[in-house]
Amino acid sequence: IQAQRANVTVLAADVRNFSAYCEARSPEDTARVLHRFYKTANQIITKHGGVVEEMVGDSLLAVFNGSQPCTDHPQQALSAALEIWARCGEELPNTSGRGLEPLAIGVGIETGTALVGSFGDADRRVHTVLGQTVTLALRLCDMTADLSYPVLVGQGAAHHLPPQLDQPETILKPLGRFLLPGLRQGTKIYTPKQ
């Protein structure tokens, strides 16, 4: 293991209802949708100082202030999340009239300590980020559909966002405390004010 602890912001994003879309469309069509999502999201994340660590299925995982320094990483990740939701959402195909649930973008972000580095066998290493901060970002991304908010922010990220660190409600709307799947303690969840 070649990794180090770092204070990072993790962004998890996915295309909601994509599995049903795949059943109704050709592999080439679904590949085009994923290609556009990955390309646009990667450009946005890079522009805001983050690095995409993984692209799996219809989702991606990015880290801000991991292997590449990023000042104001919670703010940069939130800005990237909002831009991904807006731009990637506009690029998704319209599924109305096809009897399918609409495609949508869900994004979760959280700030905290994580291990950033290379893991795995010498001939099959992968660079990624690991830890509870990653788990929280992934769970928040999953909850966007249940809570009907496209971008969810964890309490770690919320308390590092300007303008007032002790009052995240100035730019975020509190949604309450939730027990996320697989975790034993509840966490406060926020969404950006529109």
C-alpha positions as CSV (number, residue, x, y, z in Angstrom):
1,I,0.0,0.0,0.0
2,Q,1.4,3.4,-1.0
3,A,-1.1,5.8,0.5
4,Q,-1.2,8.8,2.8
5,R,-3.9,10.4,4.9
6,A,-5.3,13.7,3.6
7,N,-8.1,16.1,4.3
8,V,-10.1,15.8,1.1
9,T,-13.5,16.5,-0.4
10,V,-15.0,13.5,-2.2
11,L,-17.6,13.9,-5.0
12,A,-19.7,11.0,-6.1
13,A,-22.0,11.4,-9.1
14,D,-24.2,9.0,-11.1
15,V,-26.9,8.8,-13.8
16,R,-30.1,7.8,-12.1
17,N,-32.5,5.3,-13.8
18,F,-29.7,4.3,-16.2
19,S,-30.2,0.6,-15.8
20,A,-33.8,0.7,-17.1
21,Y,-32.6,2.9,-19.9
22,C,-29.9,0.3,-20.8
23,E,-32.6,-2.4,-21.1
24,A,-34.6,-0.4,-23.6
25,R,-31.7,0.9,-25.7
26,S,-28.8,-0.5,-27.7
27,P,-25.3,-0.9,-26.1
28,E,-24.0,1.7,-28.6
29,D,-26.6,4.2,-27.5
30,T,-26.0,3.7,-23.8
31,A,-22.2,3.9,-24.4
32,R,-22.7,7.3,-26.1
33,V,-24.7,8.6,-23.1
34,L,-22.0,7.4,-20.6
35,H,-19.2,8.8,-22.8
36,R,-20.8,12.2,-22.8
37,F,-21.4,12.1,-19.0
38,Y,-17.9,11.0,-18.2
39,K,-16.3,13.5,-20.6
40,T,-18.3,16.5,-19.4
41,A,-18.1,15.6,-15.7
42,N,-14.3,15.1,-15.9
43,Q,-13.8,18.4,-17.6
44,I,-15.8,20.2,-14.9
45,I,-14.0,18.4,-12.0
46,T,-10.6,19.1,-13.6
47,K,-11.5,22.8,-14.0
48,H,-12.4,23.0,-10.3
49,G,-9.1,21.4,-9.2
50,G,-10.3,17.8,-8.6
51,V,-9.2,14.5,-10.0
52,V,-11.6,11.7,-11.2
53,E,-10.4,8.6,-9.4
54,E,-12.9,6.0,-10.7
55,M,-15.5,5.6,-13.4
56,V,-17.6,2.5,-12.9
57,G,-20.9,1.7,-14.6
58,D,-23.0,4.9,-14.6
59,S,-21.1,6.6,-11.8
60,L,-17.8,8.3,-11.0
61,L,-15.8,9.2,-7.9
62,A,-13.6,12.3,-7.7
63,V,-11.4,13.7,-5.0
64,F,-10.4,17.3,-4.3
65,N,-7.1,18.0,-2.5
66,G,-6.0,14.4,-2.8
67,S,-3.0,13.6,-5.1
68,Q,-3.3,17.2,-6.4
69,P,-3.5,20.2,-4.0
70,C,-6.8,22.1,-4.2
71,T,-7.3,25.2,-2.0
72,D,-10.9,25.7,-0.9
73,H,-11.7,22.1,-1.8
74,P,-15.2,22.0,-0.2
75,Q,-16.2,25.1,-2.2
76,Q,-14.6,23.8,-5.4
77,A,-16.3,20.4,-5.0
78,L,-19.7,22.1,-4.4
79,S,-19.3,24.3,-7.5
80,A,-18.3,21.3,-9.5
81,A,-21.3,19.4,-8.2
82,L,-23.8,22.1,-9.2
83,E,-22.2,22.4,-12.6
84,I,-22.2,18.6,-13.2
85,W,-25.9,18.5,-12.3
86,A,-26.8,21.4,-14.6
87,R,-24.6,20.6,-17.6
88,C,-24.6,16.8,-17.6
89,G,-28.4,16.9,-16.9
90,E,-28.9,19.0,-20.0
91,E,-27.0,16.4,-22.1
92,L,-29.1,13.4,-21.0
93,P,-31.5,12.0,-23.6
94,N,-35.2,12.8,-23.1
95,T,-37.0,9.5,-22.2
96,S,-40.5,10.9,-22.1
97,G,-42.8,8.9,-24.4
98,R,-40.7,5.8,-24.1
99,G,-42.3,4.5,-20.9
100,L,-39.1,5.0,-18.9
101,E,-38.3,6.9,-15.8
102,P,-36.4,10.1,-16.7
103,L,-32.7,10.1,-16.5
104,A,-31.2,12.5,-13.9
105,I,-27.9,13.3,-12.3
106,G,-27.3,12.7,-8.6
107,V,-24.3,14.1,-6.7
108,G,-23.1,13.7,-3.1
109,I,-20.1,15.5,-1.5
110,E,-18.4,15.1,1.8
111,T,-15.2,16.5,3.4
112,G,-13.0,14.6,5.8
113,T,-9.9,12.5,6.2
114,A,-9.2,9.7,3.7
115,L,-6.4,7.5,2.4
116,V,-5.2,8.6,-1.0
117,G,-2.8,6.4,-3.0
118,S,-2.2,3.2,-4.8
119,F,-3.6,-0.1,-3.7
120,G,-3.5,-3.7,-5.1
121,D,-1.1,-6.2,-6.5
122,A,2.1,-4.9,-8.1
123,D,0.9,-5.9,-11.6
124,R,-2.7,-4.6,-11.1
125,R,-2.5,-1.4,-8.9
126,V,-5.2,1.2,-8.8
127,H,-5.0,4.8,-7.6
128,T,-8.0,5.7,-5.5
129,V,-9.3,7.2,-2.3
130,L,-10.6,5.2,0.7
131,G,-12.3,5.8,4.0
132,Q,-15.5,6.9,5.7
133,T,-15.5,10.2,3.8
134,V,-15.8,8.2,0.5
135,T,-18.6,6.0,2.0
136,L,-20.5,9.1,3.1
137,A,-20.2,10.7,-0.4
138,L,-21.4,7.5,-2.1
139,R,-24.4,7.1,0.3
140,L,-25.3,10.8,-0.2
141,C,-25.2,10.3,-4.0
142,D,-27.5,7.2,-3.6
143,M,-30.0,9.2,-1.4
144,T,-30.5,12.0,-4.0
145,A,-33.3,10.0,-5.6
146,D,-35.0,9.2,-2.2
147,L,-34.9,12.8,-1.0
148,S,-35.6,14.3,-4.4
149,Y,-32.7,16.7,-4.3
150,P,-30.0,16.4,-7.1
151,V,-27.1,17.5,-4.9
152,L,-26.6,16.5,-1.3
153,V,-23.8,17.8,1.0
154,G,-22.6,16.0,4.2
155,Q,-22.0,17.8,7.5
156,G,-18.2,17.7,7.1
157,A,-18.4,19.6,3.8
158,A,-21.1,21.9,5.1
159,H,-19.0,23.1,8.0
160,H,-16.1,24.0,5.7
161,L,-18.1,26.1,3.2
162,P,-18.0,29.9,3.2
163,P,-19.3,32.5,4.1
164,Q,-19.6,31.5,7.7
165,L,-18.1,28.2,8.9
166,D,-20.3,28.0,11.9
167,Q,-23.5,28.7,10.0
168,P,-23.6,26.4,6.9
169,E,-27.3,27.3,6.5
170,T,-26.4,30.6,4.9
171,I,-25.8,28.8,1.6
172,L,-27.2,25.4,2.3
173,K,-30.6,24.2,3.3
174,P,-30.6,21.6,6.2
175,L,-32.6,18.5,5.5
176,G,-32.2,16.9,8.9
177,R,-30.3,14.0,10.4
178,F,-30.3,10.7,8.6
179,L,-28.9,7.2,9.3
180,L,-27.2,6.3,6.1
181,P,-27.2,2.6,5.0
182,G,-24.3,0.6,6.5
183,L,-23.4,3.3,9.1
184,R,-24.2,3.3,12.8
185,Q,-24.4,7.0,13.5
186,G,-26.7,9.6,11.9
187,T,-25.3,12.5,9.9
188,K,-26.7,15.9,9.0
189,I,-27.5,16.3,5.4
190,Y,-27.8,19.6,3.4
191,T,-28.7,20.6,-0.1
192,P,-27.6,23.9,-1.8
193,K,-30.1,26.7,-1.7
194,Q,-31.3,27.6,-5.2
